[in-house]
């Protein structure tokens, strides 16, 4: 039997800060191969982005193919001296397991891997389908050489997923209170305003770009994009960086730069959003350049028999009726939804990306129990 906590400790001790694999993919590949999974180690590259290690593993060959998806890469720990416990130690203290990635999302990975392997060991011979795992090392990074390319590889090689569960930390206060069935899209803009460098004592000989940039940013910050839609919260634009690059006090800089990010709902496509933002800025008649990138459109999986099944399983195990939600940031579900129906369900997300990231030990065990029941019940609905 695989203990999800012991597996989680092993994963935490892998220093897999994006894009480093840190041994986490290797650990899972070895474990899954030992238990009869056909494993494909997939390394993808792209210009100007780091190479990324990924893993697709499948047990069984028949339909339906139930897939668990997640990532082993984590964000940096910040100041390690600020942590109560070693961020890569996997220490158990006060009923919690501590470390970077416990919540986002090595805890979810450990739970669904343990649930899958333990189920196969006990009942695998009679299972009327397949179970697969899609693990990326690029969810916290650019998300270019990760899940998106794994899915393209799968499609090319005839690997079809029938239903997918992403083990992101969706619960808000208590394990089981929230299932995510949609996410807003993510749009990033980088604005540059050119000026003329000069001495601060002779402003007429220069052209300061900073006030112009601030006017552009103030207009964007004041802009109400929408008031939300039937299934999504309002779109919101946040200024995340201003970069002048000026280290002196007596020079007017030659250029000023800023970055903003928009989380947008189904009121917009990324193209329509870009058009709105550009027309808003163009109306100010301030020369600027703006480069944009979009990491995914909004996604939504309408409630169906499968989300109802998962709600009932969670209610049976936790006594909670989970809310179906579309809140939060982005996840790799935005890529998976193009191939099959997908929902997200996992641990409580209060501490992800924070110093002292941690989750309750009992929650990891409970999550594994929920995943086990999903594995049992899914084929029955598929064949109804």
N, C-alpha and C positions, 0 to 999 in steps of 0.2 A: 504493500500500500504506500502511496505517495502522500506525505504530509505537506499540505500547501504552505505551511509556515516555514518548514525546513527548506522547501524549494524557494520560497520568497527570500529567505536569508541568503541563500546562495546567489540569487539574482541581484540582490542589493549590493553584494560584495563585488560584483562585476562593475567596474567604473565605466559604464557605457554612456558617457556624456556625448550627446550628438556632435559629430558623426561617428565617434569611436564605438566600435562593436563591444569592446571591453570584455569579451569572453561570454557575454550573455547569449548571443545567438549560437555559439559553439556549445554551450552548456545544454541548451534546449535541443539542438540537433542530435547530440549524443544520446540524451535521455529518450527522445522520441524514436530514434532509430532502434534503440534497444528494445522498445516495446512494439515494434512492428510497423511503425509509420514509414511510408516512402517519403523521404525528405529531399527537398531541392534547395540547395544553398544558392541564392541568387544575388549577385553583386552587380549593381548598375552604376553607370557613370554618365555625366553630362558636363558640357563645357561650363566652366566657372563655378561648379558646385563640387563638393567632396564626393568621393565614391562611398557607396552605402551597401552594407550587408543586410540581406533579408532572408527569410525562411518561409517556404511553403511546405507543409507536411500534411499527408493524407493517410488515413487508415480506412481501408475498404475501397471498393470500386463501384458500388451500386448507388443509384439515386434512392433517396434524396441525399444531397451533400450538405450537411449542417456545418457551417464554418464559424469558428471563433477567431476574431481579429484583434490585434493589439500591437503595442510597441514596447521595445525594451530600452530605447534611448531615453535619456533623462536630461533635464536642464542642469546647468552648473549649480553647485551647492552654495555659492556666495561665500561669505566669511565662515570657514570651518570652525573658527573659535567661537562663533555665536551659537553653535549647536549644543544641545544638551547631551547628545550622544554622537558617536562617530557617524557622519552621514553615509559612510559606506560600510558600516559595521553590522547592520541588521540586528541590533540589540533589542531584547525584549525587556520592557520596564513599565511598571504601572498599568499592565494590561494591554499595552500598545507595542507594536513593532515599529522601530524608528529607522529612518534612513531615506536618502533621496530615491524617489521612485516607488516608495511603498504604496502611495496613493495613486500616482500618475506615472505609469500604470502597471508596474511590476506586480502589484498585489492582485490585479485583475488577471494578469497572465498566469501567475502561480495558481490562482483559483481555478481557471478553466483548464489548465494543463493537468492539474491534479484530479479534477473532476473527470476529465476525459480518460486518463490512464486508469484510474480506479474503476470507472464504469466498464471499460473494456476488459479489465482483469476479471471482473465478476460476471458480466452479462454479455460480453462482446460477441460470443458465438452466435447468438440469436438476433443480433441487431440488423434490421432491414434497411441498411443504408450505409453512408460514409460519414466520417467526422474529419474535418480538416482544420488546420491552424494556419493563419496568415500573420506572420510576425515581421514587423519592419523595424529598422533602426533609424528612421528618418521622419518620424511624426513631429518631433519637437523642432526640427530644422526646416529647410526649404520645402520639404515634402515633394521633391522632384524625383529622387531616385529610390523612393520607397514604395508604398502601397499602390500608387498609380501605375508604376511600371510592373509590379508583380501581377496586378490584375490584367494588364496587357499581355504579359507572358502567359498567364493562365488561359486567356482567351485564345491565343495563338496555338496553345498545346491542347486545346479541347477540355480544359478543366473548368467545369461549370459548378458554380455555387447556387444552391436553391434558396438558402436563407442564411443570414449572417447576424451574429451578435458581436458587437464591439464592446470590449470590457472596460471602457473609460469610466472614471469615477463620476457617475451621474447623480448619486444620492446626495441630498442637500444637508439634512440634519441627522437622519437616521437611515441605516441601510434598508433600502426597499421603498423609500418614500417617493422616488422619481425614476421614471423611464424616459429616455429621450427618443423621440420619433422624428426629429428634425433639427436642423441647425441653420443659422443665418450664414450668408456668404461673407467672405473676407476680401476687402479691396484696399490696396495700399497705393498712396500717391507720394511722390517725391518732388517737391517744388524747389526751383532755383530762380533767384532774382539776381541779375547781373547789375553791377554798378561800376564806378570808376574809383580806383584806389587813390587816396590822397592824404595830406596832412590835416589833422583835425582843426588846426588853426586857420586853414584856408579852404573852408567848405565849398566855396564857389568853384574851386578847381577840381573838385571831386564830385562823386554822385553816390550818396549813401544808400545801399540797397536794403538796409535793415527796416526802416520805417515802411517801405513798400511791402516787404515780406509780411510785416506785422499786420498791415491793412488786409492783405490777402487772407492771412490766418484768422483774423478777427471775423471776417465775412464767413469763412467756412465754419468757424466755431459757433456763430450765431444762426447758422442755417438749420431750419427744421426740415429734415428729409421727408418724414411722414409721421403719422400718428400710430403706426402699427397696423397689422392686418388681422384677419380673422384667426390666423394660426400662429402669428409671430409678434414678438415685441417690436417697438419702433426701431428703425435703423438709427445707429449712432455713429458719429464721426469724432475721433479723438486725435488731437495733435500729440505725437509721441516723441518728437525730437526736433530741436532747432540747433543748427550747426553753422557757426560763423567762421570758426577756425582762426580767430584773431587773438593773438597772445600779447598784444601791446595795447597801450592806452592812448597813443597819439596818432593812430592810423585809422582812417576810414577804410573798411574792407572793400574788396573788389566784388565779392559775391556773398550771398546769404542763402542758406539751404534749410529746408524743413521737411519732415516726414509726418504723414497722417495715415490713420487706418480707419476704415469704415466697416462695421458689421451690418450687413444689409439684408433685409427680408425679401419676401417674394413680390413686393411692390416693384422691385427693380430686377433687371438683369445687370450684369457688370457693365455691359455696353451702355445701357440707358443711364446708369449711375454716372459713368464717366462723362457722358454728354451733359448731364445736369450740372456736374461740378465745373466742367470747363466753361459752360455758358454763364454760370454764376461769376466765375473769376474774370472771364472776358469782358463782362459788363463794367468792370472797374477800370478798364483801359490802362492797366499796369502791365508792362511787358514781363512775361514769366515763361519758364519752361516747366513742364510737368511730365514725368515718366510714371507710368502706372503698371501695376501688376495685380493679378487676381488669382488667389489660391483656391477658389471654389465658389460656385453659385450656391444660393440657398438650396437646402434639400429637405424633403418631407416624405415620410411614409405614412399614409393614412392608417388609422386604427383598423386592424383586421383580426382574423381568428388567431393569428400567432401572437400579436401583442396582448390579446385577451387571455391566451393561454399563459403567457409569462406573468401577467398581472395575477392570475389565479394561483400560480405556483408561489409567487412572492407572498401573497396574502396568506396562503396555507402555512408557510414557513416562518413568516415574521409577524403575522397578525396586522400587517399594514396593507392598505389599498394604494398602490403607487399611482401617482399623477403622471399622465402622459404629457410631456413637455417638449418645447422647442427652444428653450433658453440656453444660454451658455455660449462658449466660443465655437471654434471649428474643430473638426476631427476628421479622421480618414473615412468616416461614413460618407463624406461628400463624394468620394471616389467610388465606394462600393455600391452606392445606390444606383449607379448606372448599369450594374450587372445583376442585382437581385434585391429583394426586399431586405431592409436592414434596420435594426434597432440598437440602441446603446443602453447597457445597464451594468453598473458596477458599484464600487465602494463609495463611501462618503468623501466628498471633495473639498473639505474645509481647509486642508493644509497643503494642497498641491502647489508646487513651485515655491513654497515658503521654507524658511529656516525651521528646523524641527518638524519636517514632514513625517507623518506617522498615521497608522490606522490601528483600530482595535483588532487584537488577535482573534477574538471571537467572530468578528465580522468577516474575516478572510475565510474561516471555516464555514460560516453560514452562506457566504457567496458561493463557495464550492458546492454546497448542498443544493442551492438554487440552480446552478448550472447543470448539476447531475440530473435533476428532475426535468430540465428543459431537454437534455439529451434523450431521456426516456420518452417524453411526451411528443416531441416534434414529429417523428415518423407517423404516429397514429393520426395526427391531423392531416399530414401530407397525403395519406392514402385514403382519407375519408371521401 
